[in-house]
Amino acid sequence: MHFGILVTLLLSVTQGDPNAGKDAFLIHAAWLFFVIVIILAALHFAIAFPREYRRRKNELSPFSIKEATDKLPMGICFADPDGRMILCNNRMRQLSFALCGHELQIVQDLENALAHPSSTVTVRGDCYILPDQTVWQFRTQAIIVDGNDRWRQMTAHNVTELHLGNVRQERSISSSDRSIKSCKKCTSVWRMTSKRRKA
């Protein structure tokens, strides 16, 4: 509506006498009005956009929940009682592509991916070693939503450091076992040698 009034003013203005070198009074008024409207609109947006951004940032919405789960270092997704994935964060989406080559749609997809992972994934116990050498553990648990306990939460935890620590510990124990066996062998040789010297 304001734009219509502005256009009407601009089109209704005519120039004054070109021989006298003066413009009609309304030509300057229309441009001044146009400039004021532009300045007021810019001021309004400069105030309204940050206020709206702060309001949306502080308001809980499906997008804010998705954004919050995407910032988690772990993979997480939720399934309704029928087994359909309702919310799945980016990390779990990446892990599903590494495990089975497609995005998870239902709980059965995750169960199948864990039971029969891609050939590029190594399984050691309940740990899955991905091609990028990160190690993940997956857990599924029932959660209660509105009194219904058939909702599921699936999580994936990065246990790479823990796994590497266990591998180092196993190597150390194996090395210690070899050292102990070597010492036992040396001790038995020493005993036999000392028995021969006495005899």
Secondary structure, DSSP 8 states (H G I E B T S, - for coil): -HHHHHHHHHHH-----TTTT---HHHHHHHHHHHHHHHHHHHHHHHHHHHHHHHHHHS--HHHHHHHHHT-SSEEEEE-TTSBEEEE-HHHHHHHHHHHSS---BHHHHHHHHHS--TT-EEETTEEE-TTS-EEEEEEEEEEETTEEEEEEEEEEE-HHHHHHHHHHHHHHHHHHHHHHHHHHHHHHHHHHHHHHH-
